[in-house]
């Protein structure tokens, strides 16, 4: 049985594409899963764990006004993280995540388990909204798997 991260790696290698990752709420878990695969250095450029807004802005290039207007947990920030990460890391594709893993951090309109995943490629920058219902550890794992699952679908869709 091939793991999701192995399938993603095979697709990246087959298509000759490189991957970068900017993680907030998953705290490096997506990068951990990717680098568990032998030979991932063929396609994996690296990551930024941009947990604080300061790192999102100063390192990744997220616009501070975007965070002020929409909040750090928003599709706008997820997309800016993915786009900025693609540039900073020099990758063909960049995944990003921002969310509320729990057990605290929920606000009006932004419940525990809310995650936004960003994906940036030369063809465009996109985001997905997800709501998970587990504990902190499970929400992080669910978000990482959702990000990798989306990346797999995206890679399959490329001509």
C-alpha positions in Angstrom: 0.0 0.0 0.0 1.5 3.3 -1.1 1.0 6.2 1.3 -0.4 9.5 0.3 2.9 11.3 0.7 4.6 8.6 -1.4 2.0 9.1 -4.1 2.5 12.9 -4.0 6.3 12.4 -4.2 5.9 10.0 -7.2 3.7 12.6 -9.0 6.1 15.5 -8.3 9.1 13.4 -9.5 7.2 12.2 -12.6 6.1 15.8 -13.5 9.5 17.3 -12.7 8.1 19.7 -10.2 9.4 21.0 -6.8 7.5 21.5 -3.7 7.7 24.1 -0.9 5.5 24.3 2.2 4.5 27.1 4.5 2.9 25.8 7.7 1.2 27.6 10.5 -1.4 25.5 12.4 0.1 22.2 11.4 3.5 23.2 12.8 5.7 21.3 10.4 3.6 18.1 10.2 3.2 18.3 6.4 6.9 18.8 5.9 7.5 15.9 8.3 5.3 13.6 6.3 6.9 14.6 3.0 10.4 14.1 4.3 9.6 10.6 5.7 9.8 9.5 2.1 13.3 8.3 0.9 14.4 10.4 -2.0 12.2 13.4 -1.2 15.2 15.7 -1.7 14.6 15.1 -5.4 11.5 17.3 -5.3 11.2 18.9 -1.8 12.7 22.4 -1.5 12.0 23.1 2.1 9.5 24.9 4.4 8.8 27.8 6.6 6.9 27.2 9.8 5.2 30.6 10.0 3.3 30.3 13.3 3.3 33.9 14.2 1.8 36.8 12.2 5.2 38.5 12.3 6.9 35.5 10.5 4.0 35.4 8.0 4.6 39.0 7.2 8.4 39.4 7.4 9.6 36.1 6.1 6.8 34.8 3.8 5.5 38.1 2.5 1.9 38.1 3.7 0.5 41.6 3.6 -0.1 42.9 7.2 -3.3 44.6 6.0 -4.7 41.2 4.8 -4.2 39.8 8.3 -5.8 42.9 9.9 -8.8 42.8 7.6 -9.5 39.1 7.4 -7.6 37.5 10.3 -4.7 35.1 10.2 -7.2 32.2 9.7 -8.7 33.1 6.3 -8.5 32.0 2.7 -6.9 35.3 1.8 -4.0 34.7 4.2 -3.7 31.0 3.1 -3.3 32.1 -0.5 -0.8 34.8 0.3 1.2 32.3 2.4 1.3 29.8 -0.6 2.2 32.5 -3.1 4.9 34.0 -0.9 6.2 30.6 0.0 6.5 29.7 -3.6 8.7 32.7 -4.2 10.8 32.5 -1.0 11.4 28.8 -1.4 11.9 28.9 -5.2 9.5 26.0 -5.6 7.2 25.2 -8.5 4.3 24.5 -6.1 3.7 25.6 -2.6 1.2 24.4 0.0 0.3 26.5 3.0 -2.1 26.1 5.9 -3.5 28.3 8.6 -6.1 27.3 11.1 -7.4 26.8 14.7 -6.2 23.4 15.9 -7.7 23.8 19.4 -8.5 23.4 22.1 -8.5 27.2 22.4 -8.4 30.0 19.8 -11.9 29.9 18.5 -13.6 33.3 17.8 -17.0 34.4 16.6 -17.4 32.9 13.1 -14.1 30.9 13.4 -14.7 27.7 15.3 -12.2 25.2 16.5 -11.0 22.9 13.7 -11.3 25.6 11.0 -8.4 25.4 8.5 -7.7 27.1 5.2 -5.2 25.4 2.9 -3.5 27.4 0.2 -1.9 26.1 -3.0 0.2 28.2 -5.4 1.5 27.1 -8.8 2.3 29.1 -12.0 -1.2 28.4 -13.2 -2.8 30.2 -10.2 -3.2 30.4 -6.4 -6.1 28.8 -4.7 -7.5 27.9 -1.3 -9.8 25.4 0.3 -11.8 25.7 3.6 -11.9 22.7 5.9 -13.7 22.0 9.3 -12.3 19.3 11.4 -13.9 17.9 14.6 -11.0 16.2 16.4 -8.7 17.1 19.2 -5.6 19.3 18.5 -3.4 16.4 17.3 -6.2 14.9 15.1 -7.1 18.3 13.6 -3.4 18.9 12.7 -3.2 15.4 11.1 -6.5 15.8 9.3 -5.3 19.2 7.9 -2.0 17.8 6.7 -3.7 14.8 5.0 -6.3 17.2 3.4 -3.4 19.4 2.1 -1.6 16.4 0.6 -4.8 14.9 -0.8 -5.5 18.2 -2.6 -2.0 18.4 -3.9 -2.3 14.9 -5.2 -5.5 15.7 -7.0 -4.0 19.0 -8.4 -0.9 17.2 -9.7 -3.0 14.5 -11.4 -5.1 17.2 -13.1 -2.0 18.9 -14.7 -1.4 18.0 -18.3 
